[in-house]
Amino acid sequence: MSTIAKAPAVLMLCPMPPELQQRIENAYMVYRAWEFNAQGVTGAEYGCDIEAVVTSGALGIDDELMISLPQLRLIVSFGVGTDKINIPLATLRGIQVSNTPGVLDNCVADAAFALLMDLARGISAADRFVRRGKWRDQAFPLQTRLRGKVCGIVGLGNIGRGIAVRASAFGMHIAYCGRSRQAGVPYAYYSTVESLAKAADFLVLAVPGGEETKHLVDSKVLNALGCTGFLINVSRGSVVDQDALIAALSNETIAGAGLDVFDNEPQVPEALLLLETVVLTPHLASATHETRAAMSDLVWRNLNGFFTTRTLPTAV
């Protein structure tokens, strides 16, 4: 922890990128949660002086810990998702919350389209095909072209729009589903995920996590997507009923899936690992040097801005 006298006390719940972590520790009295009791930590481990918590979008902060820190005034999240932070509870306790929106949109859209391209053309499968020596004895199966296919996007926010731009460049037709039709958007609108899935060749999920979107994609949606349809998820694992997805893939109800997020990360069900029709990535959609540097800068600006000028560049 930092030895700077009278510096505000900051609880860091998980390691941050090295340069960001060092920057914070040079300026604040930092407690590293992972060096204390990793199970069910409370304010007792750190005393009553914690004024800010730095966490990740994937980890968030549990209610018990938030309540146990009486001096807590700020939660800074390294990530855009806030589904692991009880915003109403934080508001009730006078705690401000910030995240890192905007700076990761393009990289997440890139990753989503990379998964879509891989599923369509079988890039990962073809790589395994060559490495296993099968090319010597047989031809790789024909795959699917993108031009003329329908890319159905669930959630047409900044990331969803970025996916639409990329898909349009490959000659795909764009359709979307959201709370309501967006003004000035030229894409076909569907009022339900199930109706969008029925129309789509590729169903891409780009919505926030949380109770509102939990199991938004269930067996009905997967049945509507059908045996030639593909699912791509770069949002949160909770958005998909994982058991229903495994059943749909195992039964060939859908053609395949590209998954960057899962329930209970980093644990991935054995059934998904064994399926050849699934492309799996370890929650890396925003994981580029450039994006992580921008996220780090925004975390610092929120944390330092709060304590120096009482401003949050990206308050939730």
N, C-alpha and C positions, 0 to 999 in steps of 0.2 A: 504494500500500500504506500501511497505518497506520504512524505513526512512534512509537507508544507503546512505550517501552523495556520489554524483558523480557516482553512479551506473548507468549503462545503463538502459534506460526506455523500459519496455516491456508491450505491450498491450495484455492481455489475453481475448480472445473473448468469452470463455465459461469456466465453472468450470472444473478443472482437478482433477484427483485422489488426495485426501487430502495430502498424503505425497509428491507427486510431486509439488503440488501447494505451499505447505509450503517451500519446498526446493528452488523453484524459487523466492518466495517472500523474503526469507532470503538473497538472493544474488543480487536481482535486484529491481529497482524501478518499481513496478507492478501496472498497472491500470486494474481494473476489468470492462470489458465492460458492463456486465449485471447489474452493479450498476449505470450506466449512462442511457442515453436514449436507450431503447431496440430497437427502430424502426429507421432504417436508420442512424446509428451513423456514424460520420465523424471525421476527424482529429481535428476539432475545439473543440471537447469535451476533448481532451487530450493534446492540445498544439502541438508544432512542434518537440518535442524531441523523439518521439517513434522510436526506432531503430530495434525492433523485435516484431513480432506478434506470439503468440502461439494460435493455433486453433485446431479444430478437423477435421478429414477427412469428416465427415458428414456435418459440417458447412462451412468449408473453409473460404474464405474471398471474399467479393464482390469487383468489380473493382473500384467503387467509393471510398470506404474506402482506398484501396491500393493507389490510386492516391492522396488522401488527406493527406497522411503521407509522407512529403518530405524527412525525414531522415531515412525512413524504408530501412533496408538492409537485413533483414532475415525474412522468414516465416517458422515457425516450426509447422508441423501438427502431431497431435496425431492420427495416423491412416495411412493406406497404400494408400488409394484412394486420388488422386489429381484432380479429375474431378471438384471440387468446387473451384479450384484455377486456375486463368488465368496464366498459366506458360509463354506463350509468352509475356504477359504484364509485368510479373515480370522480365523476362530476359531483356526486353527493358529498364526497369527502374533500372537495376543493382541490383535486389533483388534476393538473393539466397533462395532456397526452399529445405526443408528436410521433410522426412516422416519416417514411422516406418515399413519398409518392413521386411519380413523374420520371425520376431519373432511371428507373429500371424498365420502363414500358417497352422500349425498342428491343432490348435484349430478350425480354420474355416473349414478345411477338416473334422474334427470330427463332427462339427455341420451339415455340408452338409450331411454326411452319416447318422447321427441320423435322420434327416428329411426323408431321403430315406427309412430307416428302418421302421420309423413310418408309412409312407404311404403304404409300402408293407404289413406290418403285422397289420395295423390298431391299433397301440398302444393307441394313444389319443382317437380314436373312441371307443375302447374297454373299456377304463377307464370311458368314459361318459356312456357307455352301462351298466356297473356295478353300477355306482353311481346313475343312474336313476332307478334302480331296475328291469331292463328289463331281466336280467339273470334268474330271478325266473320263467319267463313265456316262454322264447324262447332262442334258441341258437344264439350265435354271428355268423354273416355271415363268410363264408370261405374267406381267404385272399390270397395273392400272395407270392410265395417263391422267393428268390433272385437267387439261383443257376441256371445258364443257361440263365439268363436274360441279356439284353444288357444295360450297363450304358454308355450313351452318354454324353461326357463332352465337353462343349463349353468353350474353353480356357484352354490349357494344360500348364499353368505356374506352379509355385511351389504348389499352392493350388490345381489346377487341377490334378497334378501328385499325390498329397497326397490322393485325392479322389479316383483316380485309384487304388492305392495300397490297400486302404481299401475295395473297391468293389471287387478287384481280390481275396482278402482273403476269400470272401464269395462265390467264384465260379462264379462271374459274368464275362461276356465278356465286354471288354472295347473298346470303339470307341471314336474318338474325332474330333473336328473341330477347325481350327485356320487359321491364315493368310496363312500358308504353312505347308507342311508335315515336321515333325521334324525328323532329322537324329537319328538313333539308338533307335527309339521308336517302340516297337513291336505291338502297338495297331492299329486297323483299322482307316484309315484317310478318312474323308469326307470333300469336299471342300466348302460345304455350310451348314448352320444351318438347312435348310429345309430338305436336304438329310440325315443329321444325325438324325434329329427328326423322319424321316420315319423309320429308322433302329432301333431306341432306344425304350426300354421299360421305361427307366427313363432318362430324359434329365436334366442335372445338369449344371447350369450357374455359371462360375467362371472367368468372364472377368471384366476388369475395366469399370467404368461408363464413361460418357461423350458423346459428340455428335456422335463420331464414332460408338458407340454401342447402341445409343438410339433406342428403339423399335426393337432391333435385333430379338426379338421373337415377331412375330405378328400373325395375324389370319392364315396366310399360314403355318407358322411353327406349330402352335397349331393343325391345321387340319391334318398336316403330322404326328404329334405325335399320334393322334388318340384316340379312346375311351378306350383303355386299357393302355394308356401311362400316365406317371406322370411327372410333372415339378417341379424342385427344384431350388430355386434362393437364393444364398448367396452372390451375387455380388452387384448390385445396382438396386433399383426399376425401374430406367429409362430404363434398358435393356429390360424390358417387357412392351408391350402395355397393360396397366392394364385393360382398358375397354374391349379389345379383350379377355384377360384372364378371366375376369368375365363372359363374354358371353359364352366362351368355357366351363367353369365349370358349368354354369347354364344350358346349353344345353346338358351337358354330352358329349361334343365333345372330352374332355380328361377325364381321370379317377379321377384325383385329383392333388393337388399342395401342396408343402411345401415351405413357404415363410418366409424368415427372413428379407427381405427388401421390401420397398414400395415407391410409389410416395408420396410426401408430408408427410413424417414421422414427428410426430408419428400418424398422422391421417390415419386411415384405413377405406376403404369404408364399409358401412353397409352391402352391398351385400356379401362381403368376410366373414364378421363376421357370417353371417347366414348360410353359406355353410358348410355342414358336411364333405365334401370331401377335406377340406383344413386344413392344419396344419399351425398355425400362431405363429411366435416367434418375440420378439421385438428387432430386430437387435442385437442379442446376440452372433453371431458366434465367436467373439474373446473375449467374456466376461467371462474370467476365471481369478482367482487371479494371476495365474502364468504369463499369457500372458499380462495382464494389468500392472503387475510389470515390465516386460521386455519392454513394450512399454514406460512406464514412464521413465525407465532408458535411453532409446534411445532418447527420447525427451530432457532429461537433457543433455546428452552427445552432442547432436547437438547444443542446445542453448549455453551451457557453452563452448563447444569447439570453437564455432564461436567467442566468445568474449575473450577467453583466448589464444588460439593457432591458430585462423583463420582456423580451420578445421571443416568439417562436415562429420561425419561417414557415413551418408546416404543421401547425396545430391541427389536431383531429377535431 
